[in-house]
Amino acid sequence: MSWLASLANLLGVDLEQAVGKYKKGCPRCGKIPCQCREKPFAE
């Protein structure tokens, strides 16, 4: 986890904001766990 946080810091990614997108489930399908049929990073 610390490696991920360090990498995000180097890339200027706000982890709190990024994780906030998933508080209510998948931002695409809204389910926990995600039940999207498409690959999550296909966009």
Secondary structure, 3 states (H helix, E strand, C coil): CHHHHHHHHHHCCCHHHHHHCCCCCCCCCCCCCCCCCCCCCCC
